[in-house]
Amino acid sequence: MIDVGIKVSMTYQWQYQKNQFQESVAIVSLMNILQDLKQQYKIGDITTKLIFWNVLLFALPSIVFGILKLFTIQIDYYQYVGLSDSFSALLTKPWTIISYNFFHSGIIHLVFNMLMLRFAGQIFSTYFTQKQLFSVYVLGGVFGGIVYILSYLFLPMLANQSALLVGASASIMAIVFATTTYQPYMNLRLALIGNVQLWHIAVVFLVLDLIQLPLENTGGHLAHLGGAFFGFIYIKALRGGIDLGNGLNAILDRLATLFSPRNATPFKKVHKNTQGKSNTKSGSRIITKDKTQQQIDEILDKISQSGYDSLTKEEKEFLFKAGK
């Protein structure tokens, strides 16, 4: 009996230690995954960051409100982040004209849009800056949202209907059609299809939305078309010397300055202290960086005024190296 008791006790102890080890491994693995995701977000471009935000804003509410349902607490958070079909609702929840671009109705909706955002962001970044990409994403969504509200206001077919709009489709369409307007004959190679030009893809998206207009989600498809139209007029305005995203970028730069005042301090100290060998080297690095940034700005201004094709071979190579 004693031997049996000892064996049972050792078995329980071994099982306990095994469970503790498995829990420790799971915790360490989770921490490593979170650390990797944090690093990917930190070094990623604006497309990566937008994908992170879209996924996060889908996953967290789904988990939190899913748990609350277990306690019979029903909260429809889409009512607070989705875009309503009326201007009166927009006045009470003005943030929804932007927030709806970052929320999705389901996992399939999210995955498809994020794949398209990755594709659209990469081709857009071939010709334009990260700030321009973000401004087209946000403003394209805003324009699509306005078209959505107007469609419920003026179209007889939607007169007696009511719906909430969520999803990044209008923003993605703005990015796709902005790039297509700028470089319609850009060659792409698609799996299972082969070589196509960018305007072929844009036309397919356009036709799909037009076909589905009278079938279902009419307001949503009109929002997509609104986003596409914004992408078109954005490039037309840019070629005329007007960047429609400058106002948004100025606001964001101002906010970044307000919330990160410490960033300016080291820059000032470098210029104040000019004594010593190490300080001279630091000053040299700052000057080099300023000249590089100035040359980048001049090239980007040239692209805005005359297009990417107007750059010399040396300017294109310099811009490519600077973007790495």
Secondary structure, DSSP 8 states (H G I E B T S, - for coil): -HHHHHHHHHHHHHHHHHHHHHHHHHHHHHHHHHHHHHHHHHHS-HHHHHHHHHHHHHHHHHHHHHHHHHTT----THHHHSB-SSHHHHHH-TTHHHHGGG--SSHHHHHHHHHHHHHHHHHHHTTS-HHHHHHHHHHHHHHHHHHHHHHHHH-GGGTT----B--SHHHHHHHHHHHHHH-TT-EEEETTTEEEEHHHHHHHHHHHHHHHTTTS-HHHHHHHHHHHHHHHHHHHHHHTT--TTHHHHHHHHHHHHHH-GGGHHHHHHHHH---SHHHHHHHHHHHHHHHHHHHHHHHHHHHHHH-GGGS-HHHHHHHHHHT-
